[in-house]
Amino acid sequence: MSQKGLIYSFVAKGTVVLAEHTPYSGNFSTIAVQCLQKLPTNSSKYTYSCDGHTFNFLVDNGFVFLVVADESTGRSVPFVFLERVKEDFKKRYEASIKNDEPHPLADDDEDEDLFGDRFSIAYNLDREFGPILKEHMQYCMSHPEEMSKLSKLKAQITEVKGIMMDNIEKVCFCSFV
């Protein structure tokens, strides 16, 4: 595995980056935002490859989670990282996501247009969620064996789920014949 491993990450709502983190210098954020603009709408997971790096995206309910990784890291660790970040983000901001609450400084109808919600202002969550991205990146890179095991377990669960769905379809089909 490369020394760099996970290089850059962000959380976005649509095309608005809310929080980011990287311990490295480079143009990762510029390329990542360009890729974000071109994400297909029909997929929840997507990977672009560029100059020895993978730009891994996970889309969920309008939120986009990204991690840039060295290609030698593979695909499993980046997507385990993205799932961890997604779950943490959803737990932390669950009330705001469900309520779609206005910005705390908006006090009347005119201000609401000015401030929007907390998920519409670029880098609005950088101070509070940027360090969380850093923690997850460090943890995943410090525990590659655990990330690999989690990835294999998820793959097995997905395979079993697929088999179960096939069997359910067969049973349902047979009962109608």
Beta strands, then each sheet from edge to edge (+ up, - down):
strand 1: 6-13
strand 2: 16-21
strand 3: 45-50
strand 4: 53-60
strand 5: 63-70
sheet 1: 2+ 1- 5+ 4- 3+
end
